[in-house]
Amino acid sequence: MSLQLIWSLFSAHPAKLINILALLFAFPGSWLLHATRRREQRALANLASQGESRSRTLQARALDDATVRMNRFFYRFGFACLGLALLVSWISTRF
């Protein structure tokens, strides 16, 4: 595809291309949030099946600090990606 053809697509439909960019931000962010939540639920289910703790608060404390920090980082990064996608999508409505 030539650069002239790509530029003509952008000039003809700028809002569509900006929305595609928003989707490119939203998909990895949503996947990261989903994967992090599943990993967290599996870890808690594993602890519950081992019988190490009886209540949910004790299960949350049973996770080591590194795992909690990693999950917190992934949640922040995933929500930041979704926020950026929302911002880019909102900007595309201005064109």
Secondary structure, 3 states (H helix, E strand, C coil): CCHHHHHHHHHHCHHHHHHHHHHHHHHHHHHHHHHHHHHHHHHHHHHHHHCCCCCHHHHHHHCCHHHHHHHHHHHHHHHHHHHHHHHHHHHHCCC
